[in-house]
Amino acid sequence: MNMPQHHLNVQYDPASRTALLQCGPRSKVLRDVATSAEAERLAHRFAERNWGYGERAAQRNAEARDMTQSIGGSTAGH
């Protein structure tokens, strides 16, 4: 599933132990989340598995690297 270039936004609410995920027009509420760090980790895992979020980011990174190399730039150290 191709996902447009949107930023993944995660809002954690410790009182309700929920995390709201938003990425472009998509959203999801995760329940029973213990910490904000866990919310971030679960949000990225959910977005990768269900929305192709990580795949698209990896594809954009590869495209940028290829473009840099094709114009004679160096990606050393990146």
GIVENUR-V833288 format. One record per pair of residues at least 24 apart in sequence whose ideal C-beta (glycine too) atoms are under 6 Angstrom apart, sorted by the first residue. I is the first residue (numbers start at 0). J is the second residue. If there is no record, write none. Layout:
I | J
I | J
This chain:
0 | 51
2 | 50
2 | 51
2 | 52
2 | 55
7 | 46
9 | 38
9 | 39
9 | 42
11 | 35
11 | 38
22 | 46
25 | 50
